[in-house]
Amino acid sequence: MSRGLLMLVLQMAVSIGVAALGVWALLRPKHLQAFINQNFAILPAVRPSSPITTTLIRMAGICLILYGYMLASNFKEEIVWLGKALGVVAK
């Protein structure tokens, strides 16, 4: 595998990972908050009476999904070129 193809695969994996983290933050913010609190102690503990933290986590999740999409959309030309080179996409 050439170095360019390896970097493309690595960058696509990073963009999918960022978007997946955003989906996790959007769908299950309290679970993500508990995970971050338990492993890194950055966020406060989960409390049902404090919805401000979950709201901020959901907003960050939307930003992460958008960022992951923007990262992946920059590689459209490279993916089409790779498809043409492999004969998957018609020239």
Summary of the structure (lengths in Angstrom):
residues: 91
radius of gyration: 18.0
end to end distance: 22.7
largest distance: 58.4
contacts: 227
relative contact order: 0.17
helix: 77%
strand: 0%
